Amino acid sequence: MIFEQEKNMTIVAPMTPAGVSAIAALRVSGSFAKRIAETLFEQKNITPRKACYGILKHPNTRKNIDSLLYIFFNGPSSFTGEDTLELFPHGNPLIVREILQAILQFPEVRLAEPGEFTKRAFLNGKLDLVQAASVGDVIHSTSMAALENAKRLLSGQFSKHVQELAKSVLSFSALLELDVDFAEEEADPDFAGWENRLIEIKEKISVFHSRFKNAAAVNRLPLAVVYGAPNAGKSSLINALLEEERLLVSNVAGTTRDFVEVRLVLPGGEIRLVDTAGIGNTPVSELDALSMEKSKAILAEADLKIHLVDPAEGKVNASENELLVYSKSDVLKIENELCVSSKTREGLDELRNLLNEKLYAEKELPAEDFWITSERERLCLEEALGGVERALELLQTNPAVELLAFEIQIVRRALLSITGEISSEDVLQSIFSDFCIGK
């Protein structure tokens, strides 16, 4: 079979993205990994799980490619459960490419497909399907709460609950099957006791289903928009928060004509921070009017509006759902208000904390809690709920043991599909195809 042929191939791919860096990383996984290590480094009897330093040589020309650290892991004590070689060369893309091409000289080796390392870890029993999918969430989470949630899923927190529930359903299913086998010899079963067990199972499944959060919504970056009159110091404030001169700044009012978006990292995660053109009482030109309209349009989308005011204008009243901030505190301060200075950095830490509190504080996870973001897992839970609800309805209308047993089997299969104990190749391909090559 093609699947068996593919499984027997050793795979290789970079684990780090393309680009210049101090160190890069490549992974080789499969039964040929040890032979590759011995050939590339001209060393026999490599000690597993020990960092080694050596000169990597081309397998054919014996040309020195790079001096680097490498670690060999013998299966099943590796991420994939297979013999694995991890290489850490210098992060020059030319070196990475040359090493990759050298390894691909071995006929037993091919380039890994997206997510194939994690897929092999699943197929070899190192991870279940929930944990495997959460590897991608760990990589792509944009907030600390989402990252913490992904790590909890990767640790098996959700999987453990699902497995315990599946065991409970199996126990109930066995009881039903027993009644089916001995229906003519036994008295009528205790339907009241069955109903209580089904209600308990339904409540547990409903709790998990209620924890579903759309992945796009979870990882959507909050939008904070800085607005105010021309020359209030909006661009200077954003540069100060970023700690770099990202935006053009001048003493001429109206320097910013279009809104400019940057990313700001807060303790809770990244946010989209937008600098807007100044909004005055009346536009002084057609271009000024167009700039003000675009500023108002992006403000309408904001999760948080930051109204920056020049203290020379005096104290103003804050509008609803906005954060009022006074700039240029090194020149003039407004008592009992949040005042900042882009020059002295006064008030910037307080402003950062307020932004984090308003945009991320409510998203922090309680201890031992988690949510699920997989649409596949949500559908499995809904299928399980449907089976339980049909079984409860049967108890009220037609408590035939054979029909009840059939519905409970559906519930159990739906739960086992969550962790991948029951899965198809199409499902696996759908999950792992969204991964990057090196995972």
C-alpha positions as CSV (number, residue, x, y, z in Angstrom):
1,M,0.0,0.0,0.0
2,I,1.1,3.6,-0.7
3,F,0.5,4.4,3.0
4,E,2.9,1.7,4.1
5,Q,5.5,2.9,1.6
6,E,5.3,6.4,2.8
7,K,5.5,5.3,6.4
8,N,8.7,3.5,5.8
9,M,10.4,6.6,4.2
10,T,12.6,8.8,6.4
11,I,11.6,12.4,6.2
12,V,13.5,15.7,6.6
13,A,12.5,19.4,6.9
14,P,13.7,22.6,8.5
15,M,12.0,23.4,11.8
16,T,12.8,27.1,11.7
17,P,11.4,29.6,9.1
18,A,13.4,30.8,6.1
19,G,15.7,33.8,6.8
20,V,18.9,34.7,8.5
21,S,19.4,33.8,12.1
22,A,22.1,32.8,14.5
23,I,21.0,29.2,14.6
24,A,18.6,27.2,12.4
25,A,17.1,23.7,13.1
26,L,16.4,20.7,10.9
27,R,14.7,17.4,11.8
28,V,15.1,14.0,10.3
29,S,12.7,11.2,11.3
30,G,12.5,7.6,10.3
31,S,14.3,4.3,10.4
32,F,17.2,5.7,8.4
33,A,18.0,8.6,10.7
34,K,20.8,7.0,12.6
35,R,22.5,5.9,9.3
36,I,22.3,9.5,8.1
37,A,23.9,10.8,11.3
38,E,26.7,8.3,11.1
39,T,27.4,9.1,7.5
40,L,27.2,12.9,7.7
41,F,29.5,13.1,10.8
42,E,31.6,10.0,10.1
43,Q,30.9,8.7,13.6
44,K,29.8,5.3,14.8
45,N,27.9,4.4,18.0
46,I,26.3,7.8,18.4
47,T,25.0,8.2,22.0
48,P,21.2,8.9,22.0
49,R,19.8,12.0,23.6
50,K,23.3,13.6,23.9
51,A,24.2,16.9,22.3
52,C,27.2,16.3,20.1
53,Y,29.4,18.7,18.1
54,G,30.7,17.8,14.7
55,I,31.5,18.8,11.2
56,L,28.7,17.8,8.7
57,K,30.0,16.5,5.4
58,H,28.3,15.9,2.1
59,P,27.6,12.2,1.8
60,N,29.0,12.0,-1.7
61,T,31.7,14.7,-2.1
62,R,32.7,14.7,1.6
63,K,32.8,18.5,1.4
64,N,32.6,20.2,4.8
65,I,29.3,22.0,5.0
66,D,29.1,23.3,8.5
67,S,30.2,22.7,12.1
68,L,27.2,22.3,14.3
69,L,25.4,20.7,17.2
70,Y,23.3,17.6,16.7
71,I,21.2,15.2,18.8
72,F,20.1,11.7,17.9
73,F,16.9,10.3,19.6
74,N,16.2,6.6,19.2
75,G,12.6,5.6,18.9
76,P,10.2,5.5,20.6
77,S,11.9,8.0,22.9
78,S,11.4,10.9,20.4
79,F,8.8,13.4,19.4
80,T,7.6,11.3,16.5
81,G,8.2,7.9,18.2
82,E,10.8,7.1,15.4
83,D,14.5,7.4,15.3
84,T,15.1,11.1,15.0
85,L,18.1,13.3,14.2
86,E,17.9,17.0,15.0
87,L,20.5,19.4,13.5
88,F,21.4,22.9,14.7
89,P,23.6,24.6,12.0
90,H,24.3,28.3,11.6
91,G,21.3,30.2,10.4
92,N,22.5,31.1,7.0
93,P,19.8,30.1,4.5
94,L,22.6,28.9,2.1
95,I,23.9,26.5,4.8
96,V,20.4,25.2,5.6
97,R,19.7,24.6,1.9
98,E,23.0,22.8,1.4
99,I,22.4,20.5,4.4
100,L,18.9,19.8,3.2
101,Q,20.1,18.9,-0.3
102,A,22.9,16.7,1.2
103,I,20.4,14.7,3.3
104,L,18.0,14.3,0.3
105,Q,20.9,12.5,-1.5
106,F,20.0,9.4,0.4
107,P,17.3,7.5,-1.6
108,E,15.5,6.5,1.6
109,V,14.8,10.1,2.4
110,R,12.2,12.6,1.1
111,L,11.0,16.1,2.1
112,A,8.4,16.0,4.8
113,E,4.9,17.1,4.0
114,P,3.1,19.9,6.1
115,G,2.5,18.6,9.6
116,E,4.0,15.2,8.9
117,F,6.2,15.0,12.0
118,T,3.2,15.7,14.2
119,K,1.1,13.2,12.2
120,R,3.7,10.5,12.7
121,A,3.7,11.3,16.5
122,F,0.0,10.7,16.4
123,L,0.2,7.5,14.4
124,N,2.9,6.2,16.7
125,G,0.8,6.9,19.8
126,K,2.9,9.8,21.2
127,L,0.0,12.2,20.9
128,D,-3.7,11.8,20.6
129,L,-5.6,13.9,17.9
130,V,-6.5,16.7,20.3
131,Q,-2.9,17.1,21.4
132,A,-1.6,16.9,17.8
133,A,-4.0,19.6,16.7
134,S,-3.0,21.8,19.7
135,V,0.6,21.8,18.5
136,G,-0.5,24.2,15.7
137,D,-2.3,26.3,18.3
138,V,0.8,26.6,20.4
139,I,2.7,27.9,17.4
140,H,0.0,30.4,16.2
141,S,-1.6,31.7,19.4
142,T,-1.6,35.5,19.5
143,S,-2.5,36.0,23.1
144,M,-1.1,34.6,26.4
145,A,-4.6,33.2,27.2
146,A,-4.8,31.4,23.9
147,L,-1.3,30.1,24.3
148,E,-2.0,28.9,27.9
149,N,-5.1,27.1,26.6
150,A,-3.2,25.5,23.8
151,K,-0.6,24.2,26.3
152,R,-3.3,22.7,28.5
153,L,-4.8,20.9,25.5
154,L,-1.3,19.7,24.5
155,S,-0.8,18.3,28.0
156,G,-3.9,16.2,27.6
157,Q,-6.2,18.1,29.9
158,F,-9.2,17.9,27.6
159,S,-8.3,14.4,26.3
160,K,-8.4,13.0,29.8
161,H,-11.9,14.2,30.4
162,V,-13.1,12.8,27.0
163,Q,-11.5,9.4,27.7
164,E,-13.1,9.2,31.1
165,L,-16.5,10.1,29.6
166,A,-16.0,7.5,26.8
167,K,-15.3,4.9,29.5
168,S,-18.5,5.8,31.3
169,V,-20.4,5.5,28.0
170,L,-18.7,2.1,27.3
171,S,-19.8,0.8,30.7
172,F,-23.4,1.9,30.0
173,S,-23.1,0.4,26.5
174,A,-22.0,-2.9,27.9
175,L,-24.9,-3.0,30.2
176,L,-27.3,-2.4,27.3
177,E,-25.6,-5.1,25.2
178,L,-26.0,-7.5,28.1
179,D,-29.7,-6.8,28.3
180,V,-30.0,-7.3,24.5
181,D,-28.3,-10.7,24.8
182,F,-30.5,-11.9,27.7
183,A,-33.7,-10.0,26.9
184,E,-35.8,-13.1,27.0
185,E,-34.4,-14.5,30.3
186,E,-34.3,-11.4,32.5
187,A,-37.0,-9.1,33.9
188,D,-37.6,-5.7,32.5
189,P,-34.5,-3.4,33.0
190,D,-34.5,-0.4,35.3
191,F,-35.3,2.3,32.8
192,A,-35.3,4.9,35.6
193,G,-31.7,4.2,36.4
194,W,-30.8,4.4,32.7
195,E,-32.4,7.8,32.4
196,N,-30.3,9.2,35.2
197,R,-27.1,7.9,33.7
198,L,-28.0,9.3,30.3
199,I,-28.8,12.7,31.8
200,E,-25.4,12.7,33.6
201,I,-23.6,11.9,30.4
202,K,-25.6,14.6,28.5
203,E,-24.6,17.2,31.1
204,K,-20.9,16.4,30.8
205,I,-21.0,16.6,27.0
206,S,-22.9,19.9,27.2
207,V,-20.3,21.4,29.4
208,F,-17.5,20.6,26.9
209,H,-19.7,21.8,24.0
210,S,-20.3,25.1,25.8
211,R,-16.6,25.7,25.9
212,F,-16.2,25.9,22.2
213,K,-14.7,29.2,20.9
214,N,-14.2,30.0,17.2
215,A,-10.5,29.8,16.5
216,A,-10.6,33.0,14.4
217,A,-12.3,34.9,17.2
218,V,-9.9,33.6,19.8
219,N,-6.8,34.7,17.8
220,R,-8.3,37.9,16.5
221,L,-5.9,40.7,17.5
222,P,-7.7,43.5,19.5
223,L,-7.8,46.8,17.7
224,A,-6.9,50.0,19.6
225,V,-7.2,53.3,17.7
226,V,-5.4,56.5,18.7
227,Y,-7.3,59.7,17.7
228,G,-7.3,63.3,18.5
229,A,-6.8,66.8,17.1
230,P,-3.9,67.5,14.7
231,N,-0.5,67.8,16.4
232,A,-1.8,66.2,19.6
233,G,1.3,63.8,19.6
234,K,-0.4,60.6,18.3
235,S,2.5,59.4,16.2
236,S,5.0,60.3,18.8
237,L,3.1,58.4,21.4
238,I,3.0,55.2,19.3
239,N,6.7,55.5,18.6
240,A,7.3,55.8,22.3
241,L,5.2,52.7,23.0
242,L,7.0,50.7,20.3
243,E,10.3,52.0,21.5
244,E,11.4,52.7,17.9
245,E,10.9,55.5,15.3
246,R,8.3,53.6,13.2
247,L,6.0,56.5,12.3
248,L,6.9,59.9,10.7
249,V,6.8,62.7,13.2
250,S,7.0,66.5,12.7
251,N,5.9,69.7,14.3
252,V,3.6,70.4,11.3
253,A,0.0,69.7,12.0
254,G,-1.6,67.1,9.7
255,T,1.6,65.1,8.9
256,T,-0.4,61.9,9.2
257,R,-2.9,61.8,6.3
258,D,-3.9,58.1,6.4
259,F,-4.3,55.7,9.3
260,V,-1.2,53.6,10.0
261,E,-1.4,50.2,11.7
262,V,1.4,48.7,13.8
263,R,1.6,45.7,16.3
264,L,2.2,46.4,19.9
265,V,3.1,43.5,22.3
266,L,1.4,43.7,25.7
267,P,1.7,41.3,28.6
268,G,-1.5,39.6,27.5
269,G,-0.6,39.4,23.8
270,E,-0.3,41.5,20.7
271,I,-2.7,44.2,19.7
272,R,-3.3,46.2,16.5
273,L,-2.5,49.8,17.3
274,V,-3.6,52.4,14.7
275,D,-2.4,56.0,14.3
276,T,-5.0,58.2,12.6
277,A,-5.0,61.5,10.9
278,G,-5.9,64.4,13.2
279,I,-9.6,65.1,13.6
280,G,-10.3,68.9,13.8
281,N,-13.5,70.9,14.1
282,T,-13.6,71.6,10.4
283,P,-11.5,70.3,7.5
284,V,-9.2,72.9,5.9
285,S,-9.1,71.2,2.5
286,E,-10.6,68.3,0.5
287,L,-7.6,66.1,1.4
288,D,-8.1,67.0,5.1
289,A,-11.8,66.1,4.9
290,L,-11.0,62.7,3.3
291,S,-8.3,62.0,6.0
292,M,-10.8,62.8,8.7
293,E,-13.5,60.5,7.2
294,K,-11.0,57.6,7.0
295,S,-10.1,58.2,10.7
296,K,-13.7,58.1,11.7
297,A,-14.2,54.8,9.7
298,I,-11.4,53.0,11.5
299,L,-12.6,54.3,14.8
300,A,-15.9,52.7,14.2
301,E,-14.1,49.3,14.1
302,A,-12.1,49.9,17.3
303,D,-12.3,47.6,20.3
304,L,-10.7,50.5,22.3
305,K,-10.6,54.2,21.3
306,I,-7.7,56.1,22.8
307,H,-8.5,59.9,22.8
308,L,-5.2,61.8,22.9
309,V,-5.5,65.4,24.0
310,D,-3.0,68.2,24.0
311,P,-3.1,69.6,27.6
312,A,-3.0,73.1,26.2
313,E,-6.6,72.6,25.2
314,G,-7.6,72.2,28.8
315,K,-9.6,69.4,30.4
316,V,-12.1,67.6,28.2
317,N,-14.9,65.1,29.0
318,A,-14.3,61.5,28.0
319,S,-16.8,59.9,25.6
320,E,-18.3,56.5,26.2
321,N,-16.1,53.5,25.6
322,E,-12.8,55.4,25.2
323,L,-9.6,55.9,27.1
324,L,-8.8,59.6,27.7
325,V,-5.0,60.4,27.7
326,Y,-3.3,63.7,27.9
327,S,0.0,64.1,26.0
328,K,3.1,66.3,26.5
329,S,3.1,65.9,30.3
330,D,6.7,67.2,30.3
331,V,5.2,70.6,29.3
332,L,1.9,70.7,31.2
333,K,-0.1,68.2,33.3
334,I,-3.8,67.9,33.9
335,E,-4.5,66.9,37.5
336,N,-6.1,63.6,38.3
337,E,-5.9,62.4,34.7
338,L,-3.7,60.0,32.8
339,C,-0.8,62.1,31.5
340,V,2.0,60.8,29.3
341,S,5.2,62.2,27.7
342,S,6.8,60.7,24.6
343,K,10.0,62.5,25.5
344,T,10.4,61.5,29.2
345,R,8.3,58.3,28.9
346,E,6.3,59.4,31.9
347,G,3.0,57.5,32.1
348,L,3.8,55.0,29.4
349,D,3.9,52.0,31.7
350,E,0.6,53.0,33.2
351,L,-0.9,53.3,29.7
352,R,0.4,49.9,28.7
353,N,-1.1,48.4,31.8
354,L,-4.5,50.0,31.1
355,L,-4.4,48.8,27.5
356,N,-3.7,45.3,28.7
357,E,-6.4,45.4,31.3
358,K,-9.0,46.6,28.9
359,L,-8.1,44.4,26.0
360,Y,-6.9,41.2,27.6
361,A,-7.6,40.9,31.3
362,E,-11.1,39.4,30.8
363,K,-9.6,36.7,28.5
364,E,-7.4,35.2,31.2
365,L,-8.2,31.5,31.9
366,P,-9.1,30.4,35.4
367,A,-6.9,27.7,36.8
368,E,-7.5,24.2,35.4
369,D,-10.0,25.6,32.8
370,F,-9.8,25.3,29.0
371,W,-11.7,25.9,25.9
372,I,-11.8,24.1,22.5
373,T,-11.3,25.8,19.2
374,S,-11.6,22.9,16.8
375,E,-14.6,22.8,14.6
376,R,-14.1,19.0,14.2
377,E,-14.3,18.5,18.0
378,R,-17.4,20.7,18.2
379,L,-19.1,18.6,15.6
380,C,-18.1,15.4,17.4
381,L,-19.6,16.7,20.6
382,E,-22.8,17.7,18.8
383,E,-23.0,14.2,17.3
384,A,-22.6,12.7,20.8
385,L,-25.3,15.0,22.2
386,G,-27.7,14.0,19.4
387,G,-27.2,10.4,20.3
388,V,-27.9,10.9,24.0
389,E,-31.0,13.0,23.2
390,R,-32.4,10.4,20.9
391,A,-31.7,7.7,23.6
392,L,-33.6,9.8,26.2
393,E,-36.5,10.2,23.8
394,L,-36.6,6.5,23.2
395,L,-36.8,5.9,26.9
396,Q,-40.0,8.0,27.0
397,T,-41.6,6.6,23.8
398,N,-40.1,3.2,22.8
399,P,-37.6,1.8,25.3
400,A,-36.4,-1.0,23.0
401,V,-33.0,-2.1,24.3
402,E,-31.6,-2.7,20.8
403,L,-32.4,0.9,19.7
404,L,-30.9,2.3,22.9
405,A,-27.8,0.3,22.4
406,F,-27.4,1.6,18.8
407,E,-27.7,5.2,19.9
408,I,-25.2,4.8,22.7
409,Q,-22.7,3.2,20.3
410,I,-23.0,6.4,18.2
411,V,-22.3,8.5,21.3
412,R,-19.2,6.4,22.1
413,R,-17.8,6.5,18.5
414,A,-18.3,10.3,18.4
415,L,-16.3,10.7,21.7
416,L,-13.5,8.4,20.5
417,S,-13.3,10.4,17.3
418,I,-12.3,13.5,19.3
419,T,-9.1,11.9,20.5
420,G,-8.5,10.0,17.2
421,E,-9.1,6.5,18.5
422,I,-11.5,6.3,15.6
423,S,-10.4,8.4,12.6
424,S,-10.1,8.3,8.9
425,E,-7.2,9.3,6.6
426,D,-9.3,12.2,5.2
427,V,-9.7,13.6,8.7
428,L,-6.0,13.3,9.4
429,Q,-5.2,15.0,6.1
430,S,-7.5,17.9,6.8
431,I,-6.0,18.5,10.3
432,F,-2.3,18.2,9.4
433,S,-2.4,20.0,6.0
434,D,-2.7,23.3,7.8
435,F,0.6,22.8,9.7
436,C,3.9,24.2,8.5
437,I,6.4,21.9,6.9
438,G,8.7,21.6,9.9
439,K,5.9,20.4,12.3
